[in-house]
Amino acid sequence: MPLTREQSIELGYVIEERRSALMDELREDVKRVRGEPHEEIAGPAPDTADESVAELIEGLDQAEVARELEELRGLEAARKRFSEGNYGICLDCGGDIDYRRLRAYPAAIRCIDCQRRYEKTHSTMGGSSL
């Protein structure tokens, strides 16, 4: 079923709110990463374990930023689809993406059935991205 006007308006707000929140999170992450040099995390006289912990923290920070950037790119693409009038249409089958799916994941580009097929075909050890 196509999105109603009210659902479209609501999802437009959801996209903008999440985009704004992600931008704030990314700004904070960048400030934090710039403000915490490796030596500060590991301590003044680090041993091997301190170094490992510092590297782990830096890696986790980078992974978090990468996830946030990926989500932001998806939201930017969703904004474009929204402005072009094809938001909520499955990339693979051309059918409607369920409103509940879009509400939970506003950047969705596939209906749930096509997403499952896509993940089976393109599976990695990382798990589901539904």
C-alpha positions in Angstrom: 0.0 0.0 0.0 1.4 3.4 -0.9 2.2 5.9 1.8 -0.5 8.2 2.8 0.1 12.0 2.8 0.3 12.0 6.6 2.7 9.1 6.6 4.9 10.8 4.1 5.0 14.0 6.1 5.8 12.1 9.3 8.6 10.1 7.6 10.0 13.3 6.2 10.3 14.6 9.8 11.8 11.4 11.0 14.5 11.6 8.3 15.3 15.2 9.1 15.3 14.6 12.9 17.6 11.5 12.6 19.9 13.3 10.1 20.2 16.3 12.5 20.9 13.9 15.4 23.6 12.1 13.4 25.2 15.3 12.4 25.4 16.3 16.1 26.8 12.9 17.0 29.5 13.1 14.3 30.5 16.6 15.4 30.9 15.3 19.0 32.8 12.2 17.8 35.2 14.3 15.8 35.8 16.6 18.8 36.4 13.7 21.1 38.8 11.9 18.8 40.7 15.1 18.2 40.8 15.8 21.9 42.1 12.4 23.0 45.4 11.6 21.5 46.7 8.0 21.6 49.1 8.8 24.4 46.3 10.2 26.5 44.3 7.1 26.2 47.2 4.7 26.9 48.7 6.8 29.7 52.1 8.5 30.2 54.1 5.3 30.5 52.0 2.7 28.6 52.8 -1.0 28.7 51.7 -3.4 26.0 48.3 -3.9 27.5 47.7 -0.1 27.7 48.7 0.2 24.1 46.3 -2.6 23.1 43.4 -0.9 25.0 44.2 2.5 23.5 44.2 0.9 20.0 40.9 -0.9 20.7 39.3 2.3 21.8 40.5 4.1 18.7 39.3 1.3 16.5 35.8 1.3 18.2 35.6 5.1 17.8 36.5 4.8 14.1 33.9 2.0 13.6 31.2 4.1 15.3 32.0 7.1 13.1 32.0 4.8 10.0 28.5 3.4 11.0 27.2 6.9 11.6 28.5 8.1 8.2 27.0 5.2 6.4 23.6 5.9 8.1 23.9 9.6 7.2 24.6 8.7 3.5 21.5 6.5 3.5 19.4 9.3 5.0 20.8 11.7 2.3 19.8 9.2 -0.4 16.4 8.9 1.3 16.0 12.7 1.2 16.8 12.7 -2.5 14.3 9.9 -3.2 11.7 11.8 -1.1 12.2 15.0 -3.2 12.1 13.0 -6.4 8.8 11.4 -5.4 10.0 7.8 -5.3 10.6 7.4 -1.5 9.1 4.2 -0.2 9.4 2.3 -3.5 11.5 -0.9 -3.4 14.7 -0.6 -5.5 14.5 -4.3 -6.6 10.8 -5.1 -7.2 9.3 -1.6 -7.5 6.7 -2.4 -4.9 5.8 -0.4 -1.8 8.0 -0.5 1.2 5.8 -1.0 4.3 5.3 2.1 6.4 6.4 0.3 9.6 9.7 -0.6 8.0 10.3 2.9 6.9 9.4 4.2 10.3 11.9 1.8 11.9 14.6 2.4 9.2 13.8 5.5 7.2 16.7 4.9 4.8 15.4 1.5 3.7 15.7 1.0 -0.1 14.1 -2.4 -0.3 10.9 -4.0 0.9 11.4 -6.7 3.6 11.2 -9.6 1.2 13.7 -8.1 -1.3 16.0 -7.2 1.6 16.0 -10.8 2.8 16.8 -12.1 -0.7 19.5 -9.4 -1.0 21.1 -10.5 2.3 21.0 -14.1 1.4 22.7 -13.4 -1.9 25.2 -10.9 -0.6 25.7 -12.4 2.9 28.8 -11.6 5.0 29.7 -12.8 8.4 28.4 -9.4 9.8 24.8 -10.6 10.1 21.6 -9.0 9.1 21.1 -5.3 8.4 17.3 -5.3 8.5 
